[in-house]
Amino acid sequence: MKITAVELFVLKAPGLYNNSEGSEEPLGPTYMGIVKVSTDAGLCGYSDMETCASVAKACVDAPRWSQDDGLECFDGLASLLVGQNPLEVERLWYRMYRGSIYYGRRGVAIQAISAIDIALWDIMGKAYQQPVCVLLGAKWRDQVRAYGSTLFRPTPHAMREAVKRYKDEGFTALKFGWGVFGRDPSLDVRLVEAARTELGNTLDLMVDTGWFVERTPKEAIQVVRSLEPFRPYFIEELLHPEDYDGYRRVAEAVDTRIACGEQEATDYGFRTLIERGRVDVVQPDLTRCGGFTIARKIAHLADMANVLVIPHSWSSDLLTAASLHFCAFLRRAPFVEFSTSQGVLSRSLVCDPLVMTDGHLRVPAGPGLGVEVKASVIEQYRVS
């Protein structure tokens, strides 16, 4: 079997992402990249990507820089893969990484590599008629507890109303983030207190403080201590993602779990985050960290350090399906993130949208990712 094409479609949803004070829900991604890898056997693999899709498309579509394989370093990702065996995921990952090294290593290049890698694993699952989690090496569970991922509301009353609605929808864990959080420390406390009061003592609460609100490590410690009475399961992204020493200071000063990693990439990056940052929870996003090939290595690093892995999974049901396979592979998988956005690209990209039952999402049982991409949605919202 050989790869015949690697394509990246740029989709644009109506409206713009909304993170304003009055937001009830984020609208979901405004732009999204969809990678499709095709083969001469008729098998295709898919992945979404939450990045600047038009820039990623340039990384994929760029031509070969040299015909000498020993000089791969400026090459377009598609040019490195056409004619290759899609089942050799480890070799192809490194071929893309080395081939883009002079313009990549991190950022949009690794995000494009991540999505292509996920699509290759999707193909491999379809070729062997096995779900991705089994090919990764384990299926420890058939379902994963989902936490609803949403925005902070602007008032305590609005927070309580939101929690009521999510509880009625069946969520047993919620994460509030961004929105108004970080502008007024006293309001921050009242908002989290309102959420905890409405949740009660048995359901779990997470807080994403948003690192765009810049804090020193001491200020971050103060934020955590102000919220600790409300027993957050974890507090996320208190500092700039590369402030590894700051994260270590915070993690060593508080009892609450500190989470970070949705912006991190490669096993080298996560080793630094774990060993130097000393966070309690790493949050690899499969479309940013390097795909399944790297996520498996991150899981092994986390196991050795006795650190929890809870993947970031916000963009669409396609990424959530991939994350469910990764969670099934993990020995410990407390949660999978489930965006509450009802945006068209978040909820309509697959033929059978994921449905939560009793607070859990089932791991798709079909081959590959186990979900079918809706081609009509790609065509409807495609802009390039």
C-alpha positions as CSV (number, residue, x, y, z in Angstrom):
1,M,0.0,0.0,0.0
2,K,1.3,3.5,-0.9
3,I,0.2,7.0,-0.1
4,T,-1.2,8.7,-3.2
5,A,-2.1,12.1,-1.7
6,V,-1.9,14.3,1.4
7,E,-4.4,17.1,1.4
8,L,-5.3,19.9,3.8
9,F,-8.7,21.5,3.5
10,V,-9.3,24.9,5.2
11,L,-12.8,25.2,6.6
12,K,-14.4,28.4,7.8
13,A,-17.5,28.4,10.1
14,P,-20.0,31.2,10.1
15,G,-19.4,33.8,12.8
16,L,-16.3,34.3,14.9
17,Y,-15.0,32.7,18.1
18,N,-16.6,34.5,21.0
19,N,-14.8,34.8,24.3
20,S,-16.5,38.0,25.5
21,E,-17.9,38.8,28.9
22,G,-21.5,37.9,27.9
23,S,-20.6,34.6,26.2
24,E,-22.8,31.7,27.1
25,E,-20.8,29.2,25.0
26,P,-17.8,29.5,22.7
27,L,-18.9,29.2,19.1
28,G,-16.1,26.7,18.4
29,P,-13.3,27.1,15.9
30,T,-13.7,29.8,13.2
31,Y,-11.1,28.2,11.0
32,M,-10.2,24.5,11.0
33,G,-7.8,22.4,9.0
34,I,-8.8,18.9,7.9
35,V,-6.1,16.6,6.8
36,K,-7.0,13.7,4.4
37,V,-4.4,11.1,3.5
38,S,-5.3,8.8,0.6
39,T,-3.8,5.5,-0.5
40,D,-3.8,3.3,-3.6
41,A,-5.8,0.7,-1.6
42,G,-8.7,3.0,-1.4
43,L,-8.2,3.6,2.3
44,C,-8.3,7.2,3.6
45,G,-7.4,8.7,7.0
46,Y,-8.6,11.9,8.5
47,S,-7.7,14.4,11.3
48,D,-8.7,17.9,12.2
49,M,-6.2,20.5,13.4
50,E,-6.7,23.5,15.7
51,T,-4.1,25.9,14.3
52,C,-3.7,28.6,11.7
53,A,-5.0,26.3,9.0
54,S,-3.9,28.5,6.0
55,V,-0.3,28.4,7.3
56,A,-0.5,24.7,7.9
57,K,-1.7,24.2,4.3
58,A,1.5,26.0,3.1
59,C,3.6,23.5,5.2
60,V,1.7,20.6,3.6
61,D,1.6,21.8,0.0
62,A,5.2,23.2,-0.3
63,P,7.4,21.5,-2.9
64,R,10.5,19.4,-2.3
65,W,13.6,21.5,-1.7
66,S,16.0,18.9,-3.0
67,Q,15.9,15.5,-4.7
68,D,18.7,14.3,-2.3
69,D,17.0,12.5,0.6
70,G,20.1,13.4,2.7
71,L,19.2,17.1,2.4
72,E,15.6,17.0,3.6
73,C,15.1,20.1,5.7
74,F,12.9,22.6,3.8
75,D,10.4,20.2,2.3
76,G,6.6,20.3,2.1
77,L,5.1,17.5,4.1
78,A,3.0,16.0,1.4
79,S,6.1,15.7,-0.9
80,L,7.8,13.6,1.8
81,L,4.9,11.1,2.0
82,V,3.6,10.4,-1.4
83,G,4.7,7.0,-2.5
84,Q,5.5,5.9,1.0
85,N,3.9,3.0,3.0
86,P,1.4,4.6,5.4
87,L,1.8,1.8,7.9
88,E,5.3,2.8,8.8
89,V,4.1,5.6,11.1
90,E,7.3,5.8,13.2
91,R,9.6,6.2,10.2
92,L,7.2,8.6,8.4
93,W,6.9,10.8,11.5
94,Y,10.7,11.2,11.7
95,R,10.8,11.8,7.9
96,M,8.4,14.7,8.3
97,Y,10.1,16.0,11.4
98,R,13.6,16.0,9.8
99,G,12.3,17.2,6.4
100,S,10.7,20.3,8.0
101,I,13.5,21.0,10.5
102,Y,14.6,24.3,9.1
103,Y,11.2,25.9,9.3
104,G,9.6,23.6,11.9
105,R,10.4,21.7,15.1
106,R,7.5,23.4,16.9
107,G,4.4,25.5,16.1
108,V,2.4,25.0,12.9
109,A,4.8,22.5,11.4
110,I,4.5,20.1,14.2
111,Q,0.8,20.6,14.3
112,A,0.5,19.7,10.6
113,I,2.7,16.7,11.3
114,S,0.4,15.8,14.2
115,A,-2.7,15.8,12.1
116,I,-1.0,13.7,9.3
117,D,0.2,11.2,11.9
118,I,-3.4,10.8,13.3
119,A,-4.6,10.2,9.7
120,L,-1.9,7.6,9.2
121,W,-3.0,5.8,12.3
122,D,-6.6,6.0,11.1
123,I,-5.5,4.3,7.9
124,M,-3.5,1.6,9.8
125,G,-6.6,0.8,11.9
126,K,-8.7,0.4,8.8
127,A,-6.0,-1.7,7.1
128,Y,-5.8,-4.1,10.0
129,Q,-9.5,-3.8,11.0
130,Q,-8.7,-2.7,14.5
131,P,-9.4,0.4,16.6
132,V,-6.4,2.7,17.1
133,C,-6.2,2.1,20.8
134,V,-5.5,-1.6,20.2
135,L,-2.8,-0.8,17.7
136,L,-1.3,1.6,20.3
137,G,-1.1,-1.5,22.5
138,A,-4.0,-1.5,24.9
139,K,-7.7,-1.1,25.4
140,W,-8.1,-0.7,29.1
141,R,-11.6,0.6,29.0
142,D,-14.7,1.0,26.8
143,Q,-15.7,4.4,28.0
144,V,-14.1,7.5,29.6
145,R,-15.6,10.0,32.0
146,A,-16.1,13.3,30.2
147,Y,-15.7,16.8,31.6
148,G,-17.6,19.6,30.0
149,S,-15.3,22.3,28.8
150,T,-16.8,25.8,28.7
151,L,-16.3,29.5,29.4
152,F,-16.5,31.3,32.7
153,R,-19.8,33.3,32.9
154,P,-19.7,36.9,34.0
155,T,-21.6,36.7,37.3
156,P,-22.1,34.1,40.1
157,H,-25.8,33.8,39.2
158,A,-24.8,33.0,35.6
159,M,-22.3,30.4,36.8
160,R,-25.0,28.7,38.9
161,E,-27.4,28.6,36.0
162,A,-24.8,27.2,33.7
163,V,-23.9,24.4,36.2
164,K,-27.6,23.5,36.5
165,R,-27.9,23.1,32.8
166,Y,-24.8,21.0,32.4
167,K,-25.8,18.8,35.3
168,D,-29.2,18.3,33.6
169,E,-27.3,17.3,30.4
170,G,-25.6,14.6,32.4
171,F,-22.1,16.0,33.1
172,T,-20.5,14.9,36.3
173,A,-17.4,17.1,35.9
174,L,-17.0,20.7,34.5
175,K,-14.1,22.9,33.6
176,F,-14.6,26.7,33.4
177,G,-12.0,28.8,31.7
178,W,-11.1,32.1,30.1
179,G,-14.0,34.6,29.7
180,V,-13.8,37.1,32.5
181,F,-11.5,35.1,34.7
182,G,-8.3,37.0,35.8
183,R,-9.6,40.6,35.6
184,D,-10.8,40.8,39.2
185,P,-9.4,38.4,41.8
186,S,-12.4,38.8,44.1
187,L,-14.8,38.1,41.3
188,D,-12.7,35.0,40.3
189,V,-13.3,33.6,43.8
190,R,-17.0,34.3,43.8
191,L,-17.4,32.7,40.3
192,V,-15.6,29.5,41.4
193,E,-17.5,29.4,44.7
194,A,-20.8,29.7,42.8
195,A,-19.8,26.7,40.6
196,R,-18.8,24.6,43.5
197,T,-22.0,25.4,45.5
198,E,-24.2,24.4,42.6
199,L,-22.1,21.3,41.8
200,G,-22.2,20.0,45.4
201,N,-19.6,17.9,47.0
202,T,-19.6,14.9,44.8
203,L,-19.0,16.3,41.3
204,D,-15.7,17.5,40.0
205,L,-14.7,21.1,39.1
206,M,-11.6,22.2,37.0
207,V,-10.4,25.7,36.4
208,D,-8.5,27.0,33.3
209,T,-7.1,30.4,34.4
210,G,-5.8,31.2,30.9
211,W,-2.1,32.1,30.6
212,F,-2.9,35.1,28.4
213,V,-3.5,36.8,31.8
214,E,0.2,37.1,32.6
215,R,1.2,36.2,36.2
216,T,4.4,35.8,38.1
217,P,4.8,32.5,39.9
218,K,4.0,34.2,43.3
219,E,0.8,35.6,41.8
220,A,-0.1,32.2,40.4
221,I,0.4,30.7,43.8
222,Q,-2.0,33.3,45.3
223,V,-4.6,32.4,42.6
224,V,-4.4,28.7,43.5
225,R,-4.6,29.3,47.3
226,S,-7.6,31.6,46.8
227,L,-9.4,28.8,44.9
228,E,-8.3,25.8,47.0
229,P,-11.3,26.0,49.4
230,F,-13.5,25.0,46.5
231,R,-11.5,21.8,45.8
232,P,-10.7,22.1,42.1
233,Y,-9.6,18.8,40.6
234,F,-6.9,20.7,38.8
235,I,-6.0,24.3,37.9
236,E,-4.7,24.8,34.4
237,E,-2.3,27.0,32.5
238,L,-1.5,29.5,35.2
239,L,1.7,30.6,33.5
240,H,3.2,31.0,30.0
241,P,3.6,27.5,28.6
242,E,7.4,27.8,28.5
243,D,7.8,29.1,32.1
244,Y,9.0,25.6,33.3
245,D,10.8,27.0,36.3
246,G,7.7,29.0,37.3
247,Y,5.5,25.9,37.0
248,R,7.9,24.1,39.3
249,R,7.7,26.8,41.9
250,V,3.9,26.8,41.8
251,A,3.5,23.0,41.8
252,E,5.8,22.6,44.8
253,A,4.1,25.4,46.8
254,V,0.4,24.1,46.6
255,D,-1.5,20.9,47.2
256,T,-3.9,21.3,44.2
257,R,-3.0,19.5,41.0
258,I,-1.4,21.8,38.5
259,A,-2.1,21.1,34.8
260,C,-0.3,22.3,31.6
261,G,0.7,21.0,28.2
262,E,-1.9,21.8,25.5
263,Q,0.6,24.1,23.9
264,E,3.6,21.7,24.3
265,A,5.0,19.5,21.5
266,T,7.2,16.4,21.0
267,D,8.5,14.0,23.6
268,Y,11.4,16.4,24.2
269,G,9.0,19.2,25.2
270,F,7.0,17.0,27.5
271,R,10.0,15.6,29.2
272,T,11.1,19.1,30.0
273,L,7.6,19.9,31.3
274,I,7.5,16.8,33.5
275,E,11.1,16.9,34.8
276,R,11.7,20.6,35.0
277,G,8.1,21.9,35.4
278,R,7.0,19.3,37.8
279,V,3.3,19.6,36.9
280,D,0.9,17.1,38.2
281,V,-1.2,16.7,35.0
282,V,0.1,16.9,31.4
283,Q,-2.4,17.7,28.7
284,P,-1.2,16.8,25.3
285,D,-3.4,17.8,22.4
286,L,-3.0,15.0,19.8
287,T,-3.2,17.6,17.0
288,R,-0.4,19.7,18.6
289,C,1.9,17.4,20.4
290,G,3.0,15.2,17.5
291,G,0.0,12.9,17.0
292,F,-0.4,9.3,18.3
293,T,3.2,8.4,17.6
294,I,4.4,11.0,20.1
295,A,1.5,10.8,22.5
296,R,2.4,7.2,23.2
297,K,5.9,8.3,24.1
298,I,4.4,11.0,26.3
299,A,2.3,8.4,28.1
300,H,5.4,6.4,28.9
301,L,7.2,9.4,30.2
302,A,4.3,10.3,32.4
303,D,4.1,6.7,33.7
304,M,7.7,6.8,34.7
305,A,7.2,10.1,36.5
306,N,3.8,9.1,38.0
307,V,2.1,12.0,36.4
308,L,-1.5,12.0,35.2
309,V,-2.3,12.4,31.5
310,I,-5.6,14.1,30.6
311,P,-5.5,15.1,26.9
312,H,-6.7,18.5,25.6
313,S,-9.5,17.9,23.2
314,W,-11.5,20.9,22.3
315,S,-11.9,21.4,18.5
316,S,-14.3,18.7,17.2
317,D,-15.8,15.3,17.6
318,L,-13.0,14.0,15.3
319,L,-10.3,15.0,17.8
320,T,-12.4,13.8,20.7
321,A,-12.7,10.4,19.0
322,A,-8.9,10.3,18.6
323,S,-8.5,11.4,22.3
324,L,-10.9,8.6,23.4
325,H,-8.6,6.0,21.8
326,F,-5.6,7.6,23.5
327,C,-7.5,7.5,26.8
328,A,-8.3,3.8,26.3
329,F,-4.6,3.1,25.8
330,L,-3.7,4.9,29.1
331,R,-3.6,2.8,32.2
332,R,-5.0,5.7,34.1
333,A,-7.5,8.0,32.3
334,P,-9.6,10.1,34.8
335,F,-11.2,12.2,32.1
336,V,-11.5,13.2,28.5
337,E,-12.2,16.8,27.6
338,F,-15.6,17.4,25.8
339,S,-16.2,20.9,24.4
340,T,-19.7,22.2,25.1
341,S,-19.6,24.3,22.0
342,Q,-22.4,23.7,19.5
343,G,-20.6,25.3,16.6
344,V,-21.0,23.7,13.3
345,L,-17.4,22.5,13.0
346,S,-17.4,21.2,16.5
347,R,-20.6,19.1,16.3
348,S,-21.2,18.3,12.6
349,L,-17.9,17.1,11.2
350,V,-18.6,13.4,11.7
351,C,-21.7,11.4,10.6
352,D,-22.6,10.2,14.1
353,P,-21.7,12.9,16.6
354,L,-20.4,11.7,19.9
355,V,-23.1,11.3,22.6
356,M,-22.5,11.3,26.3
357,T,-24.2,8.7,28.4
358,D,-24.2,8.8,32.3
359,G,-21.4,11.3,32.2
360,H,-19.2,9.1,29.9
361,L,-18.2,8.9,26.3
362,R,-17.8,5.5,24.7
363,V,-14.5,4.7,22.9
364,P,-15.5,4.3,19.2
365,A,-15.4,0.5,18.4
366,G,-14.9,0.6,14.6
367,P,-11.5,0.3,12.8
368,G,-9.2,3.3,12.9
369,L,-10.7,6.3,14.7
370,G,-14.1,4.6,14.5
371,V,-15.9,7.7,13.2
372,E,-16.8,8.6,9.6
373,V,-16.1,12.1,8.4
374,K,-19.0,13.9,6.7
375,A,-17.7,14.9,3.3
376,S,-20.6,17.3,2.7
377,V,-19.6,19.4,5.7
378,I,-16.1,19.7,4.4
379,E,-17.4,20.8,1.0
380,Q,-19.9,23.2,2.5
381,Y,-17.4,25.1,4.7
382,R,-14.2,24.7,2.7
383,V,-12.6,27.9,1.6
384,S,-9.3,26.5,0.3
